[in-house]
């Protein structure tokens, strides 16, 4: 894929390209003049405690660093029941005037079958993943490009938001992104070692439990689960902690820097990731995941991207800035 200036972009090993921009953007600080913050979305209390973090089944790509399985302890915390919706993100933008990375840089990554823009808006394709297009004008307001909008999508997860954008939303709302360990603890829903939030079988009783790709990737999506791209955040069933769709639908940003070797040295108490890095952790997979290409719609699956990259299959959820007191 090439940028607006014709420079190549690197690709990530999973479902979205890393976007190389032509220069830094100016971030608008969220000041005290911003409108009042609405009440947070429905919250789920995760009791924390000790759990076994990592891939128990040998499903992961070695380059993702899902092993070794290791015991981790996190304190109790509250987390959004769902990913942040378009409606909630619109409230943030309306209150602050915030401009996202995609809007500032003028383009974002769109899956080719979701394109809603004229040919001249396509800036290039990702090397090794030509189904990803760099599209001028694609943003959270226009997820497929300039011919698309958010009509009927208020309760869908916001996409085309970078890690930087997610952190700005958290600053406004008085919240934060979950650590990678908190995210996995929450996604597991109290089940030890399970592949998915509901257990080890992808389709118990032959029923889809998450929004992923069905058909022949990347040319034909039969949408047997009911959705070709994003689904409303309360689709399917919540897990044991009350969280909806932690796997599938959209990737979710975490606070940690990414290092595939981190699990070898990760502290057992409240790990927060490496001290530095070039990419931030993404968790949960998305509507584009398919076994032939990317089976990262699992509790243990990891991916990453640079903090200013945005794409049509990544969003986020938040946690309370202050953890709950131990009982």
Buried (B, 14 or more C-beta within 10 A) or exposed (E): BBBBEEEEBBBBBBBBBBBBBEEEBEBEEBEEEBEEBEEBBEBBEBBBEEBBBBBBEEBBBEEBBBBEBBEBBBBBBBBBBBBBBBBBBBBBBEBBEBBBBBBBBBBBBBBBBBBBBEEEBBBBBBBEBEBBBBBBBBBBBBBBBBEBEBEEBEBBBBBBBBBBBBBBBBBBBEBBBBBBBBBBBBBBBBBEBBBBBBEEEBEEEEEBBBBBBBEEBBEEBEBEBEBBBBBBBBBBEBBBBBBBBBBBBBBBBBBBBBBBEBBEEBEEEBBBBBEEBEBBBBBBBBBBBBEEBBBBBBBBBBBBBBBBBBBBBBBBBBBBEEBBEEE
